[in-house]
Amino acid sequence: RFWRIRKLHLPGRPVLLNDYSRGYVFSDIGYYSEPGVNPKEPRRQCVYIASNKGLLLKIDAKKEIVICAYQLHSSGITSFIISHGIAATGGSDFKLRVWPLDFSDYLMEANFEGSVTSIKSNSDGSKLLVGTDAGTIGILTVSQHSYSTILRSHVSSITHVAKRGSGEEFATVSNDKSIRVWDLYTGQQKYEFSSSSDIPNCVCYHPFENVIACGFKSGYLRIFDIVTTTTIYE
């Protein structure tokens, strides 16, 4: 729907979607002022709508009609941004793609640990801030095709924390089925252990060796080597 504020009222008008009206859930929106075919033509105000089927709709904001549709992902588009002559889409397929504005083919593709839930651009579009449902935030440098993770976190409740003696790290366990080891001073994640089905309840460090013991909801106790992230005993 397009909404306009008029005399303290907010009337809205729906866009006629035709073939895209059934079974589609729209997840994100972007605005772009498109230049005319020649310099004398006025710019066209466009709205882009992302969907749960990997389809991106382009809508003329003045005429309020669908101009075209682009199939950009094989599954849902969870985040979209358009800025400085490029567009970027993040999907539930764990992929982020950077596109030219004709969406003919992606300029680059990056794979992530989870669905891309948020994309933000800096002032000149050279860097993208990317958030995922795996609890990560990172920076993608478009020109260099490079990515660095700047923050990791659990994605569910933390149930126990253990500090390593007088050392410089600590471990956490969570209902997201992961065990994570962190640097005490920088807050950066150093290691991660995960289970596909069993939830860890508690964790403690060995007083001398570089291992941790973890108790699980199933009743299992597992001993992990921290550096190699392997199970030593079960």
Salt bridges, closest charged atoms under 4 A:
GLU34 OE1 - ARG44 NH2 2.81
GLU34 OE2 - LYS58 NZ 2.49
GLU64 OE2 - ARG4 NH1 3.13
GLU64 OE2 - ARG13 NH2 2.53
ASP93 OD2 - HIS73 ND1 3.05
GLU109 OE1 - LYS95 NZ 3.82
GLU109 OE2 - ARG97 NE 2.65
GLU113 OE2 - ARG152 NH1 2.79
GLU169 OE2 - ARG164 NH1 3.27
GLU169 OE1 - LYS190 NZ 2.88
ASP176 OD2 - HIS154 ND1 3.06
ASP176 OD2 - ARG180 NH2 3.84
GLU192 OE2 - ARG180 NH2 3.70
ASP198 OD2 - ARG222 NH1 3.17
GLU234 OE1 - ARG222 NE 2.70
